[in-house]
Amino acid sequence: MFAPPRGLQPLAARMRPLMLDEFVGQEHLVGEHGPLRRSVARGHLGSMLLWGPPGSGKTTLGRLLADAVGARFTTLSAVMSGVADVRAAIAAAQEQVAIDGTRTVLFIDEIHRFNKAQQDALLPHVENGTVTLIGATTENPYFEVNSALLSRLRVWRLEPLTNDQVGTVVRRALDDPERGLAGGLGPDGGVALADDAFEHLVDLAGGDARAALNVLEGAVALADAEDVRDMAGHVAPRLADVEAAAQQRILAYDRAGDGHYDTVSAFIKSLRGNDPDAALYWLASMIAAGEDPRFIARRIIISASEDVGNADPRALSVAVAAAQALDWVGLPEAQYALAQAATYIATAPKSNRSGVAYWAAVADVERAGSLPVPNHLRSATRPERTHHGIGVGYRYPHDYEGADVEQRYLPEELGEREYYLPIEQGYESTIAARMTARREAREAARASGGARRSRDPTPKVDGMRASGNILRTREENRKRLAETERRDASG
């Protein structure tokens, strides 16, 4: 693959480590006792998938591992390559083996961008050892890579670099006279980066070494263009130059990838965990990174029912109102409503008993199927149905004290099942007390020989029939009025 002369390469490309000892980070993989270092020390390198965020060293690590076992290293980008390119790389690997027995490491960047046919084209050649495949992805491979190919790869997870590790990379770029910035700028060469600028640069990189070096290179170019130098003549980028080169914080967030799922997971768990400060931080992170605010509003609504539930029934109203406010006013003003809803839910009493009860009922439906409705609960709107006992025996709760009467509502097959068990927290404690009082009243009525009737029973009126009569009368009056207006208009 063509590579421009080193002097024309970006700083991040020039500063790629040349050996494993120079590699920064991922101690759990390539540290002294890391499995990958121990593996290549024995001359063994199996096909693998490197999964990690941008700037964590996936491409560099792949190259260094190939060098460590003396393999030929060839790269493809899944963004720019197709099946024809894969086949060409495989043919070249086969030819190399035939010529001198040298094995080939085929590195495919962003391998999750390959479709199923492209991934399938790799299978036989990975399985028979024609190539050692090293795939790199920022996405969760268990969702994005075919299971057939994934079963032939060992997945290694790379972590974002710590600030100290990013600082090591930046310091190395500042001090290296051949590949870095220590020569060629100013009378005495070199770059002097002030402590505040250095700390800000490392902090805003968010664990991405490549991003840090790109911002550093941009800041040096700005300072050099304005001839900003220290007393020794070194180019001296200021904090303002770093901020200008970065434009804004580099957000490690991908709306379609792991950053999306990890961040929203942190947001939801902060709401559930009663931490409004963390909830606001993750909310701000998602908004700043360009997340769809309607997605955020939906998650807040879900949390209002799933995590708060009847411990504070107002939480659902607040969450829905925030979603409606988002539709009415949009961003940026709707951030107030989203923040209000997030903090309300994060500080509200919590109960998941409604959801737990529902899923317990779902389990019974799945186990026993849809059981027959007890006869006394069936619809008896047509008189002929009562001749068969349908609807007979139903007792109207409003005719009894407390608008409650003991009768069976569940199918007999389920016995005395109790799904909803409210907790003694928030408004749900009121619900629990109400349920207890009703249970005690039913037991007392049973002990006294029957349900207690209301002193003022509801009048026996068929509401649906009355409603139909009213609507018919309304329609007749409308027709009569329209006819009168027509006659008046005609003369």
C-alpha positions as CSV (number, residue, x, y, z in Angstrom):
1,M,0.0,0.0,0.0
2,F,1.4,3.4,-1.0
3,A,2.5,5.7,1.9
4,P,3.7,9.2,1.4
5,P,7.2,10.2,2.6
6,R,7.4,10.6,6.3
7,G,7.8,14.3,6.1
8,L,4.4,14.6,4.5
9,Q,2.6,12.3,6.9
10,P,0.5,13.7,9.8
11,L,2.1,13.7,13.2
12,A,-0.1,10.8,14.4
13,A,1.1,8.6,11.5
14,R,4.7,9.5,12.1
15,M,4.5,8.7,15.8
16,R,3.1,5.2,15.4
17,P,5.2,2.8,17.6
18,L,7.8,0.8,15.8
19,M,7.9,-2.1,18.3
20,L,5.7,-3.5,21.1
21,D,7.9,-1.9,23.8
22,E,6.9,1.6,22.4
23,F,3.2,0.7,22.5
24,V,1.3,2.7,25.1
25,G,-1.8,1.3,26.8
26,Q,-3.6,-2.0,26.7
27,E,-1.4,-3.5,29.5
28,H,-4.0,-6.3,29.9
29,L,-3.1,-7.5,26.4
30,V,0.5,-6.5,25.6
31,G,1.9,-5.8,29.0
32,E,4.7,-8.0,30.4
33,H,2.2,-10.8,31.3
34,G,-0.4,-9.9,28.6
35,P,-1.7,-12.8,26.5
36,L,-0.9,-11.3,23.2
37,R,2.7,-10.5,24.2
38,R,3.2,-14.0,25.5
39,S,1.6,-15.5,22.4
40,V,3.9,-13.7,19.9
41,A,6.9,-14.4,22.1
42,R,6.3,-18.1,21.2
43,G,5.9,-17.2,17.6
44,H,2.1,-17.9,17.5
45,L,-0.4,-15.4,16.2
46,G,-4.0,-16.5,15.7
47,S,-6.8,-14.7,13.9
48,M,-8.5,-12.1,16.1
49,L,-10.8,-9.2,16.3
50,L,-9.6,-6.0,18.0
51,W,-12.6,-4.2,19.4
52,G,-12.1,-0.7,20.9
53,P,-12.8,3.0,20.6
54,P,-11.0,5.3,18.1
55,G,-7.4,6.1,18.9
56,S,-6.9,3.1,21.2
57,G,-4.2,1.6,18.9
58,K,-6.0,-1.1,17.0
59,T,-4.2,-0.6,13.7
60,T,-0.8,-0.1,15.3
61,L,-1.2,-3.1,17.5
62,G,-2.1,-5.3,14.5
63,R,1.1,-4.2,12.6
64,L,3.3,-4.7,15.6
65,L,1.9,-8.2,16.2
66,A,2.6,-9.1,12.6
67,D,6.1,-7.8,12.9
68,A,6.7,-9.7,16.1
69,V,6.1,-13.1,14.3
70,G,7.8,-12.1,11.1
71,A,4.6,-12.1,9.0
72,R,3.8,-10.0,5.9
73,F,1.3,-7.3,6.8
74,T,-1.3,-6.2,4.4
75,T,-4.3,-3.9,5.1
76,L,-7.7,-3.4,3.7
77,S,-10.4,-0.9,4.7
78,A,-13.9,-2.2,4.8
79,V,-15.1,1.2,3.9
80,M,-13.2,1.3,0.5
81,S,-12.8,-2.5,-0.3
82,G,-15.1,-5.2,-1.7
83,V,-15.0,-8.9,-2.4
84,A,-12.6,-8.4,-5.3
85,D,-10.1,-6.7,-3.0
86,V,-10.4,-9.5,-0.5
87,R,-9.8,-12.1,-3.2
88,A,-6.8,-10.3,-4.5
89,A,-5.3,-10.1,-1.0
90,I,-5.9,-13.8,-0.5
91,A,-4.3,-14.7,-3.9
92,A,-1.2,-12.6,-2.9
93,A,-1.0,-14.4,0.4
94,Q,-1.2,-17.8,-1.3
95,E,1.5,-16.7,-3.7
96,Q,3.7,-15.5,-0.8
97,V,3.4,-18.8,0.9
98,A,4.3,-20.7,-2.2
99,I,7.4,-18.5,-2.9
100,D,9.1,-18.5,0.5
101,G,6.6,-19.8,3.1
102,T,6.0,-16.4,4.6
103,R,2.6,-16.1,6.2
104,T,0.4,-13.1,5.8
105,V,-1.5,-11.1,8.3
106,L,-4.6,-9.5,6.7
107,F,-5.7,-6.5,8.7
108,I,-9.2,-5.3,7.9
109,D,-10.1,-1.9,9.4
110,E,-13.8,-1.3,10.3
111,I,-14.6,-4.9,9.5
112,H,-18.2,-4.4,10.7
113,R,-18.7,-2.4,7.5
114,F,-18.4,-5.6,5.4
115,N,-21.7,-7.1,4.4
116,K,-22.5,-10.8,4.9
117,A,-21.2,-11.8,1.5
118,Q,-17.9,-10.0,2.1
119,Q,-17.4,-11.5,5.5
120,D,-18.3,-15.0,4.2
121,A,-15.6,-14.7,1.5
122,L,-13.0,-14.7,4.3
123,L,-14.3,-17.9,6.0
124,P,-12.4,-20.7,4.2
125,H,-9.1,-18.8,4.1
126,V,-9.2,-18.0,7.8
127,E,-10.1,-21.5,8.6
128,N,-7.4,-23.2,6.5
129,G,-4.7,-20.7,7.6
130,T,-4.1,-19.0,4.3
131,V,-4.2,-15.7,6.1
132,T,-4.2,-14.7,9.8
133,L,-7.0,-12.3,10.0
134,I,-6.9,-9.3,12.3
135,G,-10.2,-7.3,12.1
136,A,-10.6,-4.0,13.8
137,T,-13.9,-2.5,14.8
138,T,-15.3,0.3,17.0
139,E,-18.7,-1.5,17.1
140,N,-19.9,-4.4,19.2
141,P,-18.7,-7.4,17.1
142,Y,-21.4,-9.7,18.7
143,F,-24.0,-7.5,16.9
144,E,-22.1,-6.5,13.7
145,V,-19.9,-9.5,12.7
146,N,-21.4,-12.7,11.3
147,S,-21.5,-15.5,13.9
148,A,-19.7,-17.9,11.4
149,L,-16.8,-15.5,11.1
150,L,-16.8,-14.5,14.7
151,S,-16.5,-18.2,15.8
152,R,-13.2,-18.3,14.0
153,L,-11.8,-15.2,15.7
154,R,-10.6,-14.4,19.2
155,V,-12.2,-11.1,20.4
156,W,-9.9,-8.8,22.3
157,R,-11.3,-5.7,23.9
158,L,-9.2,-2.5,23.9
159,E,-9.9,0.2,26.4
160,P,-9.7,4.0,25.9
161,L,-6.3,5.3,27.0
162,T,-6.1,7.0,30.4
163,N,-5.1,10.7,30.6
164,D,-1.6,9.6,31.8
165,Q,-1.2,7.4,28.8
166,V,-2.4,10.1,26.3
167,G,0.1,12.4,28.1
168,T,2.9,9.9,27.5
169,V,2.0,9.8,23.7
170,V,1.9,13.6,23.5
171,R,5.2,14.1,25.5
172,R,6.9,11.6,23.2
173,A,5.8,13.6,20.1
174,L,7.1,16.8,21.7
175,D,10.5,15.2,22.6
176,D,11.2,13.0,19.5
177,P,13.6,14.9,17.1
178,E,13.2,12.5,14.2
179,R,9.5,11.7,14.0
180,G,8.1,14.3,16.4
181,L,8.3,18.0,16.9
182,A,11.6,18.4,18.7
183,G,13.4,19.5,15.5
184,G,12.8,21.7,12.5
185,L,10.7,24.5,14.1
186,G,12.4,27.7,15.0
187,P,16.2,28.5,15.4
188,D,16.7,25.9,18.1
189,G,13.9,23.6,16.9
190,G,11.3,22.1,19.2
191,V,8.0,23.0,20.6
192,A,7.3,24.2,24.1
193,L,3.8,23.4,25.3
194,A,2.7,25.3,28.4
195,D,1.4,23.2,31.3
196,D,-2.2,24.5,31.1
197,A,-2.2,23.8,27.3
198,F,-0.8,20.4,27.8
199,E,-3.3,19.4,30.5
200,H,-6.2,20.8,28.4
201,L,-5.0,18.9,25.3
202,V,-4.8,15.6,27.2
203,D,-8.1,16.1,28.9
204,L,-10.1,17.0,25.8
205,A,-8.8,14.0,23.9
206,G,-11.0,11.6,25.8
207,G,-8.6,8.7,25.6
208,D,-8.0,9.0,21.9
209,A,-4.3,9.3,21.2
210,R,-4.7,10.1,17.5
211,A,-7.1,12.9,18.3
212,A,-4.6,14.4,20.8
213,L,-1.8,14.3,18.3
214,N,-4.0,15.8,15.6
215,V,-5.0,18.7,17.9
216,L,-1.3,19.2,18.9
217,E,-0.2,19.4,15.3
218,G,-3.0,21.9,14.6
219,A,-2.1,24.0,17.7
220,V,1.6,24.1,16.7
221,A,0.7,25.2,13.2
222,L,-1.4,28.1,14.5
223,A,1.3,29.2,16.9
224,D,4.0,28.9,14.2
225,A,1.9,31.0,11.8
226,E,1.6,33.7,14.4
227,D,5.3,33.3,15.4
228,V,4.4,32.6,19.0
229,R,7.7,31.6,20.7
230,D,9.2,31.3,24.1
231,M,12.5,32.9,25.2
232,A,14.5,30.0,23.7
233,G,12.9,30.4,20.3
234,H,10.7,27.3,20.5
235,V,7.3,27.5,19.0
236,A,5.0,27.8,22.0
237,P,1.3,27.0,21.5
238,R,-1.0,28.6,24.0
239,L,-4.1,27.3,25.6
240,A,-6.1,29.4,23.2
241,D,-4.2,27.7,20.3
242,V,-5.2,24.2,21.6
243,E,-8.8,25.3,22.0
244,A,-8.8,26.8,18.5
245,A,-7.3,23.7,17.0
246,A,-9.8,21.4,18.7
247,Q,-12.8,23.8,18.1
248,Q,-14.7,21.7,20.7
249,R,-14.3,18.8,23.0
250,I,-13.7,15.5,21.1
251,L,-16.8,13.5,22.2
252,A,-16.2,9.7,22.2
253,Y,-19.8,9.0,21.1
254,D,-21.3,7.3,18.1
255,R,-25.1,7.5,17.8
256,A,-25.2,4.1,16.1
257,G,-22.5,2.3,18.0
258,D,-21.3,1.4,21.5
259,G,-20.9,5.0,22.6
260,H,-24.6,5.4,22.1
261,Y,-25.6,2.3,24.1
262,D,-23.0,2.8,26.8
263,T,-24.0,6.4,27.4
264,V,-27.7,5.9,27.4
265,S,-27.1,2.9,29.7
266,A,-25.2,5.2,32.1
267,F,-28.1,7.7,31.9
268,I,-30.8,5.2,32.6
269,K,-28.8,3.7,35.5
270,S,-28.2,7.1,37.0
271,L,-32.0,7.9,36.9
272,R,-32.7,4.5,38.5
273,G,-29.8,5.0,41.1
274,N,-31.2,8.3,42.4
275,D,-28.2,10.4,41.2
276,P,-29.5,13.6,39.5
277,D,-26.0,15.0,39.0
278,A,-24.8,11.9,37.0
279,A,-28.1,11.9,35.1
280,L,-27.6,15.5,34.0
281,Y,-24.0,14.8,33.0
282,W,-25.0,11.9,30.7
283,L,-28.0,13.9,29.4
284,A,-25.6,16.8,28.5
285,S,-23.2,14.3,26.9
286,M,-25.9,12.9,24.6
287,I,-27.2,16.3,23.7
288,A,-23.8,17.6,22.9
289,A,-22.9,14.6,20.8
290,G,-26.0,15.0,18.6
291,E,-28.2,12.3,20.0
292,D,-31.8,12.5,18.8
293,P,-33.6,14.3,21.8
294,R,-36.8,12.3,21.1
295,F,-34.8,9.2,21.9
296,I,-33.8,10.7,25.2
297,A,-37.4,11.7,25.9
298,R,-38.6,8.2,25.2
299,R,-36.0,6.7,27.7
300,I,-37.1,9.2,30.4
301,I,-40.8,8.1,29.9
302,I,-39.8,4.5,30.1
303,S,-37.8,5.1,33.3
304,A,-40.8,7.0,34.8
305,S,-42.9,3.8,34.6
306,E,-40.2,1.1,34.9
307,D,-38.2,2.6,37.8
308,V,-40.6,5.1,39.6
309,G,-44.0,3.5,38.9
310,N,-46.6,4.0,41.5
311,A,-44.1,5.2,44.1
312,D,-44.8,8.6,42.4
313,P,-47.4,8.5,39.6
314,R,-46.7,12.1,38.7
315,A,-43.3,11.0,37.3
316,L,-45.0,9.7,34.2
317,S,-46.9,12.9,33.7
318,V,-43.7,15.0,34.1
319,A,-41.9,12.7,31.6
320,V,-44.7,12.8,29.0
321,A,-45.0,16.6,29.4
322,A,-41.2,17.0,28.8
323,A,-41.6,15.0,25.5
324,Q,-44.5,17.2,24.5
325,A,-42.5,20.3,25.4
326,L,-39.7,19.0,23.1
327,D,-42.2,18.7,20.2
328,W,-43.6,22.2,20.9
329,V,-40.4,24.2,21.4
330,G,-37.5,22.0,20.2
331,L,-33.9,22.5,21.1
332,P,-32.2,24.4,22.6
333,E,-35.0,25.5,24.9
334,A,-36.4,22.0,25.4
335,Q,-33.2,21.1,27.3
336,Y,-34.8,22.8,30.3
337,A,-37.8,20.4,30.1
338,L,-35.6,17.3,29.6
339,A,-33.4,18.4,32.5
340,Q,-36.5,18.9,34.7
341,A,-37.9,15.5,33.9
342,A,-34.5,13.8,34.4
343,T,-33.9,15.4,37.8
344,Y,-37.5,14.7,38.9
345,I,-37.2,11.0,38.1
346,A,-33.7,10.7,39.5
347,T,-34.9,12.1,42.9
348,A,-38.3,10.4,43.0
349,P,-39.0,7.4,45.2
350,K,-38.6,4.2,43.3
351,S,-40.7,1.1,42.7
352,N,-40.5,-1.4,40.0
353,R,-43.5,-3.5,41.4
354,S,-45.9,-2.6,38.5
355,G,-43.5,-3.9,35.9
356,V,-42.6,-7.0,38.0
357,A,-46.3,-7.7,38.5
358,Y,-47.0,-7.4,34.8
359,W,-44.2,-9.7,33.7
360,A,-45.3,-12.2,36.3
361,A,-48.7,-12.2,34.7
362,V,-47.1,-12.5,31.2
363,A,-45.3,-15.6,32.5
364,D,-48.7,-17.1,33.5
365,V,-50.2,-16.3,30.1
366,E,-47.2,-18.0,28.4
367,R,-47.4,-21.0,30.7
368,A,-51.2,-21.6,30.8
369,G,-52.3,-19.8,27.7
370,S,-55.3,-17.5,27.6
371,L,-57.7,-19.0,30.1
372,P,-61.5,-18.8,29.8
373,V,-63.1,-15.7,31.3
374,P,-65.3,-16.7,34.3
375,N,-69.0,-16.7,33.4
376,H,-70.0,-13.9,35.8
377,L,-67.4,-11.5,34.2
378,R,-68.5,-12.1,30.6
379,S,-70.5,-9.5,28.7
380,A,-74.2,-9.8,29.1
381,T,-75.4,-6.9,27.0
382,R,-77.7,-9.2,25.0
383,P,-80.5,-10.7,27.1
384,E,-80.3,-14.1,25.4
385,R,-76.8,-14.6,26.7
386,T,-78.1,-14.6,30.3
387,H,-80.3,-17.6,29.5
388,H,-77.0,-19.6,29.3
389,G,-75.7,-18.2,32.6
390,I,-73.4,-15.7,30.9
391,G,-72.9,-12.6,33.1
392,V,-75.1,-14.0,35.8
393,G,-73.8,-13.6,39.3
394,Y,-71.7,-10.4,38.7
395,R,-71.9,-8.0,41.6
396,Y,-71.6,-4.3,40.8
397,P,-68.9,-2.9,43.2
398,H,-70.5,0.6,43.4
399,D,-73.5,-0.9,45.1
400,Y,-71.4,-1.8,48.1
401,E,-69.6,0.1,50.8
402,G,-66.2,1.4,49.7
403,A,-67.2,0.5,46.1
404,D,-65.7,-2.9,46.7
405,V,-67.1,-6.4,47.0
406,E,-65.4,-9.7,47.2
407,Q,-65.8,-11.8,44.0
408,R,-63.5,-13.7,41.8
409,Y,-61.8,-11.9,38.9
410,L,-59.0,-14.3,38.0
411,P,-59.6,-17.6,36.2
412,E,-60.0,-20.5,38.7
413,E,-57.0,-22.2,37.3
414,L,-54.7,-19.5,38.7
415,G,-55.8,-19.9,42.3
416,E,-55.2,-16.9,44.6
417,R,-52.4,-15.4,42.6
418,E,-51.0,-12.1,43.7
419,Y,-48.9,-10.2,41.1
420,Y,-48.8,-6.7,42.4
421,L,-47.1,-6.2,45.8
422,P,-46.6,-2.5,46.4
423,I,-43.7,-1.4,48.6
424,E,-43.8,1.0,51.6
425,Q,-42.3,3.9,49.8
426,G,-43.7,7.1,48.3
427,Y,-47.3,7.1,47.1
428,E,-47.1,3.3,46.7
429,S,-47.3,3.1,50.5
430,T,-50.8,4.7,50.2
431,I,-51.7,2.1,47.6
432,A,-50.5,-0.7,49.9
433,A,-52.6,0.7,52.8
434,R,-55.7,0.9,50.6
435,M,-55.2,-2.7,49.4
436,T,-54.8,-3.9,53.0
437,A,-57.9,-2.0,54.1
438,R,-60.0,-3.6,51.3
439,R,-58.6,-7.0,52.1
440,E,-59.6,-6.6,55.8
441,A,-63.1,-5.3,54.9
442,R,-63.7,-8.3,52.7
443,E,-62.6,-10.6,55.4
444,A,-64.8,-8.9,57.9
445,A,-67.8,-9.1,55.5
446,R,-67.1,-12.8,55.0
447,A,-67.0,-13.3,58.8
448,S,-70.3,-11.5,59.2
449,G,-72.1,-13.6,56.6
450,G,-71.9,-11.6,53.4
451,A,-71.0,-8.4,51.7
452,R,-72.3,-5.1,53.1
453,R,-74.7,-3.2,50.7
454,S,-74.3,0.5,50.2
455,R,-76.9,2.7,52.0
456,D,-77.5,4.6,48.8
457,P,-77.2,2.1,46.0
458,T,-76.6,3.4,42.5
459,P,-79.8,3.7,40.5
460,K,-80.3,0.9,38.1
461,V,-80.0,2.7,34.8
462,D,-78.6,1.1,31.6
463,G,-76.0,3.8,30.7
464,M,-75.3,2.6,27.2
465,R,-79.1,2.5,26.3
466,A,-79.6,6.0,27.8
467,S,-76.6,7.3,25.9
468,G,-78.1,5.9,22.6
469,N,-81.4,7.5,23.4
470,I,-79.8,10.9,24.0
471,L,-77.8,10.7,20.8
472,R,-80.9,9.8,18.8
473,T,-82.7,12.8,20.3
474,R,-79.7,15.0,19.5
475,E,-79.7,13.9,15.9
476,E,-83.5,14.5,15.5
477,N,-83.2,18.0,17.0
478,R,-80.3,18.8,14.6
479,K,-82.4,17.7,11.6
480,R,-85.4,19.7,12.9
481,L,-83.2,22.8,13.3
482,A,-81.6,22.4,9.9
483,E,-85.1,22.1,8.3
484,T,-86.3,25.2,10.0
485,E,-83.3,27.2,8.9
486,R,-83.8,26.0,5.3
487,R,-87.4,27.1,5.3
488,D,-86.5,30.4,6.7
489,A,-83.8,30.9,4.1
490,S,-86.1,30.0,1.2
491,G,-88.7,32.5,2.1
